[in-house]
Amino acid sequence: MKKNNPAGSVLVIGGGITGMQSALDLAESGFYVYLVEETSAIGGKMAQLDKTFPTNDCAM
């Protein structure tokens, strides 16, 4: 059941895959989430895999 009022607010530091998933889970639990990333884009190391493995030919 979705809540109309946030349960509170949280700060997630780091926009890598773990930070993004944590922010999503917390938001779905009813928290207002602030996601802070040091760089200009989110995704962390996962965002670089398209350059390393352009055909997705890796063991993930």
Phi and psi restraints in degrees (value plus and minus 20) as a CYANA .aco file:
   2 LYS   PHI     -99.2   -59.2
   2 LYS   PSI     120.7   160.7
   3 LYS   PHI    -113.8   -73.8
   3 LYS   PSI     121.9   161.9
   4 ASN   PHI    -100.5   -60.5
   4 ASN   PSI     -55.3   -15.3
   5 ASN   PHI    -121.9   -81.9
   5 ASN   PSI     113.0   153.0
   6 PRO   PHI     -80.9   -40.9
   6 PRO   PSI     125.9   165.9
   7 ALA   PHI     -94.4   -54.4
   7 ALA   PSI     -32.5     7.5
   8 GLY   PHI     132.3   172.3
   8 GLY   PSI    -192.1  -152.1
   9 SER   PHI    -145.4  -105.4
   9 SER   PSI     129.0   169.0
  10 VAL   PHI    -153.5  -113.5
  10 VAL   PSI     135.1   175.1
  11 LEU   PHI    -134.2   -94.2
  11 LEU   PSI     101.8   141.8
  12 VAL   PHI    -126.8   -86.8
  12 VAL   PSI     101.6   141.6
  13 ILE   PHI    -121.8   -81.8
  13 ILE   PSI      97.6   137.6
  14 GLY   PHI      91.7   131.7
  14 GLY   PSI     100.2   140.2
  15 GLY   PHI    -121.6   -81.6
  15 GLY   PSI       9.0    49.0
  16 GLY   PHI     -95.0   -55.0
  16 GLY   PSI    -193.0  -153.0
  17 ILE   PHI     -82.6   -42.6
  17 ILE   PSI     -56.6   -16.6
  18 THR   PHI     -90.7   -50.7
  18 THR   PSI     -61.9   -21.9
  19 GLY   PHI     -83.7   -43.7
  19 GLY   PSI     -61.4   -21.4
  20 MET   PHI     -84.9   -44.9
  20 MET   PSI     -63.1   -23.1
  21 GLN   PHI     -86.2   -46.2
  21 GLN   PSI     -60.4   -20.4
  22 SER   PHI     -82.1   -42.1
  22 SER   PSI     -64.4   -24.4
  23 ALA   PHI     -81.5   -41.5
  23 ALA   PSI     -61.9   -21.9
  24 LEU   PHI     -84.3   -44.3
  24 LEU   PSI     -66.4   -26.4
  25 ASP   PHI     -81.3   -41.3
  25 ASP   PSI     -63.2   -23.2
  26 LEU   PHI     -85.9   -45.9
  26 LEU   PSI     -61.4   -21.4
  27 ALA   PHI     -83.5   -43.5
  27 ALA   PSI     -61.2   -21.2
  28 GLU   PHI     -88.0   -48.0
  28 GLU   PSI     -41.8    -1.8
  29 SER   PHI    -105.5   -65.5
  29 SER   PSI     -22.6    17.4
  30 GLY   PHI      86.0   126.0
  30 GLY   PSI     -13.8    26.2
  31 PHE   PHI    -109.8   -69.8
  31 PHE   PSI     129.0   169.0
  32 TYR   PHI    -106.0   -66.0
  32 TYR   PSI     103.5   143.5
  33 VAL   PHI    -132.3   -92.3
  33 VAL   PSI     113.0   153.0
  34 TYR   PHI    -127.2   -87.2
  34 TYR   PSI      99.1   139.1
  35 LEU   PHI    -128.4   -88.4
  35 LEU   PSI     100.0   140.0
  36 VAL   PHI    -135.6   -95.6
  36 VAL   PSI     109.8   149.8
  37 GLU   PHI    -147.2  -107.2
  37 GLU   PSI     117.9   157.9
  38 GLU   PHI     -89.6   -49.6
  38 GLU   PSI     -56.8   -16.8
  39 THR   PHI    -111.9   -71.9
  39 THR   PSI    -199.8  -159.8
  40 SER   PHI    -101.8   -61.8
  40 SER   PSI     -25.2    14.8
  41 ALA   PHI    -159.5  -119.5
  41 ALA   PSI     131.7   171.7
  42 ILE   PHI    -114.6   -74.6
  42 ILE   PSI     145.4   185.4
  43 GLY   PHI     100.5   140.5
  43 GLY   PSI     -40.3    -0.3
  44 GLY   PHI      36.9    76.9
  44 GLY   PSI    -160.6  -120.6
  45 LYS   PHI     -85.8   -45.8
  45 LYS   PSI     -48.5    -8.5
  46 MET   PHI     -83.2   -43.2
  46 MET   PSI     -51.2   -11.2
  47 ALA   PHI     -87.9   -47.9
  47 ALA   PSI     -37.8     2.2
  48 GLN   PHI    -111.3   -71.3
  48 GLN   PSI     -30.0    10.0
  49 LEU   PHI     -86.8   -46.8
  49 LEU   PSI     -46.8    -6.8
  50 ASP   PHI     -86.6   -46.6
  50 ASP   PSI     -45.5    -5.5
  51 LYS   PHI    -103.0   -63.0
  51 LYS   PSI     -55.3   -15.3
  52 THR   PHI     -96.4   -56.4
  52 THR   PSI     -62.4   -22.4
  53 PHE   PHI    -145.6  -105.6
  53 PHE   PSI      55.0    95.0
  54 PRO   PHI     -83.0   -43.0
  54 PRO   PSI     -41.3    -1.3
  55 THR   PHI    -122.1   -82.1
  55 THR   PSI      -9.4    30.6
  56 ASN   PHI      38.2    78.2
  56 ASN   PSI       6.9    46.9
  57 ASP   PHI    -109.7   -69.7
  57 ASP   PSI      49.0    89.0
  58 CYS   PHI    -161.3  -121.3
  58 CYS   PSI     141.7   181.7
  59 ALA   PHI    -109.1   -69.1
  59 ALA   PSI      60.1   100.1
